[in-house]
Amino acid sequence: MTTLFREGAIDYPNPGIAWEIVERYGVTKMFTAPTALRMFMRYGESYPAAHDLTTLRVIACAGEPLNPEAWRWAQTHLAGDGKWGYVIDNWWQTELGGPALGTARSMAMRPGKVGVAVPGAEADVLDEDGKPVPHNVGGRLVLKRPFPCMLRTVWRDPARYERDWQYFPGYYVTGDVAMKDKDGYIAVQGRSDDVLNVAGHSIGTAEVESALVSHPAVAEAAAIGVPDALKGKTIKAFVQVRVDHVPSQALAATLIEHVRRELGPIATPSSLEFVASLPKTRSGKILRRFLKAKEAGVNAGDVSTMEG
């Protein structure tokens, strides 16, 4: 098949360049990241509406958890609300060499859930004792046997991957936290080291970020834990607003209250900072580690994968 690549920022020289390309070349399938969909949301629906996108059959996402609001926006404004296309999610890692979880076009997409284990993969969610958790309860995402194309080693460091098989003997520990429903659909909530312990409650950064992005003023958000003498950690949020909104103290208070209503008092951010952009890797993952290091005033370590 013919594959089309574009070099450079996808919103340059204008925020509609992606849709110009789709219309000009009759693109049928698009692979992107949730962070790109949220960027398109920030600019509004007028840009995709100005172009003929009816050739688009599939828009596939990977790289970060695809929050329900971004899926609904893309499904409505890029896929014609299902009239001509479908937005699907999938999950994988560099170490795996290909998607291990996903939603096939023949399956119903469940917003906020990546899908089920693909043929060749066997996935589960375990508690800290290595036992499967009940449905809709968070735990560690694991693969129950080797994935057909996963890497055996990289950079001559086989011990790096051996450790991931030893945490729970016989399972590959992905480093992500997730929940699984009764039909096998899995919701990936983020990295295990991004789970915040606030006053004895475990809260995934993805939950807080998804709650923020569900507000019409928010384009993208990142949440980190900040050390607190009383609660252990409190939540700080970084927010990039959509183009038709202006950051203000009143908006910050509104967004914090919005999270409180969506998730409850425990998950309420103690502070919120507006930013022009969020630090990301070139593949679209938000570098929360960089935000945490900057907040603490320490070295962020290796940031060679961060986009320029």
N, C-alpha and C positions, 0 to 999 in steps of 0.2 A: 504494500500500500504506500501511497505518497504521504510522507511525514513532513510537517511544516514546523520549523523552529523560528522564534524571533529573539534577536539579541537585544538586551537592554531592558529598562524598566517598562512594565506593561501599561503604565499610565503616561508614557511620554511618546510623542509630543503633546498628546491630549488624552484625557481619561476614556475616550471612546475608541482608541486605536485597536484594541482587541476585537471589538465588534466590527470595525471596518475590515479587518483581516478575515473574520468569519464570513462576512457578506461577500467580499471580493473573491475569495477562493472556494467558497462553498464548503467550509470545514464541517465535517460530520461528527468528529469526536474530539473532545478537549480534555486534556489532563492538567489539573491545576491544584492549588492548595487552599484550604479553608481561609488562610490569611489573605489570599488574593480575592476570594469571594467577599470577604468583609471589606476589603479596600474598594471593590466595585460598589458595594452597598453605600460606602461613605460618599461616593460621588452621585448617588441617586440613580433612579431608573430611567431618566431621560436619555442617557447615553445608549444603553442597549435598545431602547424603544425607537431610536432614530435609525436602526439598521434591521435588515432582514436576517433573522437568526434561525429561520425555519429548517435550514439544513442540519442544524445541530441535533444529533440523535442521543448522544451520551456526553455528559460532563462528569468526569470522575475526579474525586478528591482524595488526597492523602497528605500526610505531613504533620497534622495536628488534629485533635478532635474537632469534628464538624458540628458546631452547635446548631440547635434546631432553627434558630432565627435565620442564620445564614443559609441553611438548606432551603427553608421556605421562600426566602427572597430569590435565590437562584432558580428554584423550581418554578416560581411565578414569572419572573422577569427575563430569565435566560432560556428556559425550557418551555415557555408558553403554557405554564400550569399543566404540563403533561400532554399538551396537544401535539407537540412534535418531538419533544425530548424528555430526558430523565436525568436527574442529578443523583449520582450514587457515590457511596463512600467506600474506602478500603483502608486497611491497616497493614503495615509491614515495617521492617527495619532493614538497614543496610546489611546487617548480618544474615538476613534471611534470603536475600536475592530476589524476592518477589512477594506479592500480597499473600498473606496467610488468613486474613479475615476480610470479608466484604459482602456487599449486597449485589447480587446478580440482577440484570435487567428483568428477569422473569419473576423476581421477588418484590414484595412491597417494601419500600424504604420506610424505616421507622425513625423519625427525626431524633437525633441525639444518639443513635446507635449505629455502629459501623457495619453490622451485619453478622454473619455466621462464619464458621471455619470453612475455608474453601476446600475442594477436593485435594487430598494429600496432606492436609493439616488437621490436627486434633488439639483443640484449645480447651482450657478450663480456667476457673477462677478459684484460688485456694486461700485459706486463712493462714495465719502465721505458724500453725502447726502442720501445714501441708495437707489439710483436709479440704474438700470442696465446700464452698460456702453455699448457703441457701440462695434461692433465686432472688435477684434484686438486692443483694447484699454485696458491698465492696470487698475486694480482696486483690491478691496478686495475679496478674494475667500470666499464664504459663502455656507452653506447648507440651503435649504429653509424649511426643516422640520427635525424632529429628525431621525437619522439614526437608523435602527432596533437594532443594537447591541452596540450602543455607551454607554459609562459609564455615570451614573447619578451623581456620585461623586467619589472622591478618597481621602484617608487620612482624611476622615471626614470633608471635606471642600466644602460643596455644593455651597457656595457663589462663589467659584472659577469658576464653570461652569455656574452659573447663570449670571455672568458678561458677559460671551461670548454670551449669548442670549439677552442681554440688549443693546449692542452697536448699533445694528439695530434691533429693536423689531420684534420678529417673525423669526429671522434668527440666525443660529449658525455661528459666525465669527471664522474662522479657524486660523487667524493670518498670513496667507500667502497672497501674491499678485499673480495675475494671469491674463491671457488674454484668451478670448474665440473666436474661429472663427465661421463662419456662419453655420458650420456643427456640432457645439457643442464640438469640440475638444478643450481641455483646456491646456494651457502652464503655468505651475507653475513656478514663477520666484524667489521664495525664501520667507523668512520671511519678514513681513512688516517692522520690525525694522532693516532689512538689506538693505532696499532701501535707496540709498544715494541721498541727495539733493546737487547737485553741480551747483553752479551759477544759481539757480532757476530751474534746470532740475532734474527730478526724474530718477535715474538710478538704476536698480536692480543689486545686486552683481552677480547674476547668469549670467547676460548678459556679464559682464566683464570677468568672469571666463570662460564662454563658448568660448568667443573670444580668450582667451589665450590658452585654451586647443586645439583649432582648429589648432594651430601652431604645426608642427611636432616635435619640440624640447620639448614640454611641456607635462608632464604626469598629473599633478594636479595643481590647482591654487585656491587661495582664495583672495578675495578683501574686503577691509574695508575702511571706511571713516575716514579721519584724519582732525581734526578741522583746518580751515584756515580763517584768518582774512578777506580776500577779497572775497573768493568764498563760504564761509560757511563751505564747506568740500572739500577736495581733495581726490583722490583715491590712496591708496597704495596696491600694489599687492604682494602676496607671491607665489613663483613658485617653484615647484619640477620638475626637468628636467628628461627626459627619460635617460635610461642607456647609450645610445650612444651619449650623448651630455654633454658638460662641461660648467658649469656656467662661465660667463665672462661679463665684462662691455659692450662689443660689442653685446653679445646676449641679454642683458637687453635692450639695445637701440633698437635692432631689434624687440623685443617682444612689447615694448611700441608703436613703430611705427605700428606694426601689429594690435594692438587694435585700434589705430587711424584710420587705413584704414577700419577696420571692423565695427566700431561703430560711428566714427566721433570724432572731437576734444574734445567735452565736456566730453566724457567717457575715455579720455586718462589718464592712471595712471601718477601721478606726480612722483612716485618712485616705484621701484621694487626690492624685496629682494629674493634671492635664499635661499631655505631651504631644509634640508635633508628629512623632513617629515612635515605633517600638523597635528595639534591637532584635534582629532576626538573623538566622542562618540563611545562606543562599538558597536553601530548599524550603524556606518559609516558616521554620519553627521559631517561636519567640524565645529569645535567650533570657529566661528568668534569672538564670545564674548571674548574668551581667547586671541585671537590675538589683539583685540582692547584694552583690559585691559593691556596687556604686552606693547603695543606701547605707551599707556598713562602713564605707570608706576603706575597703581592702582591695587587693589585686584580684581581678576577675579570672586570672589564669589564662589558658589558651583560648583565644577568641578568633583563631585563624579562619573559622568557618563563617564568621559574621559577614553579612553583605556590606559592601562599601558604601 
